[in-house]
Amino acid sequence: MKKLDRFIIWICSKFNRKEIEFIVAGLVKILVDRNPEVKPRDDFKEKHPNYRDFSVDPMPPISEPLKKKIDLVLGKNFLRDISKNTANR
């Protein structure tokens, strides 16, 4: 048995005919948008839970590759060490 079928049976067991007719009339008003205070649930968020759900990284993007900087520093240190070693010979 589906959820809506159980809901309908529950409504029928709790309310009399006049109350059910009043409930149906209220639901029809909501569906034709005569009651702007009450809106039916939009299932778009359920179908697409991650739509527009993102966060922006607070760090700015890297403007130049880090590897080049590291290579330059390592290269300078390497050349300095070699020049010290060759000067000592």
Residue pairs with C-beta under 8 A, 6 or more apart in sequence:
11 20
11 23
12 20
15 23
26 35
29 35
30 38
30 39
30 40
31 40
44 51
45 51
